[in-house]
Amino acid sequence: MPKCVDSESFTLYTVRTMYLKLTNASPQHRGTKLAIDRDLVVTAHSSQVTRDDGLTEMVTFLFCPPHGTWEVSETFDQVLSQLNKV
């Protein structure tokens, strides 16, 4: 039976929950919901970032080749929690 990964802006149906449900933290797309295939995540780390407007925030970075790096607002622990769900 397919599982449903739901968001405010989209719904994904999959045989197993293979998508991380996250929130974009990059300035151009802040607050936009993301669904990232968990199998593409190579590394994850958090760092404090100072934006061009002087705003300082904690951001978690996910490196997902070949797509590049995503900035998300969820904490490192929240991301790991989703990655560790089977």
PEWODA-V356731 format. One record per backbone hydrogen bond with DSSP energy under -0.5 kcal/mol. NH is the residue of the N-H (numbers start at 1). CO is the residue of the C=O. Records with the same first field share a line. If there is no record, write none. Layout:
NH->CO  CO
//
This chain:
3->14
5->12
6->4
7->10
12->5
14->3
18->16
20->36
22->20  34
24->32
25->71
26->71
29->26
30->26  27
31->24
32->29
34->22
36->20
38->18
40->37
41->38
42->40  63
43->63
45->61
47->59
49->57
51->49  55
54->51
57->49
59->47
60->72
61->45
62->70
63->43
64->62  68
67->64
68->64
70->62
72->60  70
73->23
79->75
80->76
81->77
82->78
83->79
84->80
85->81  82
//
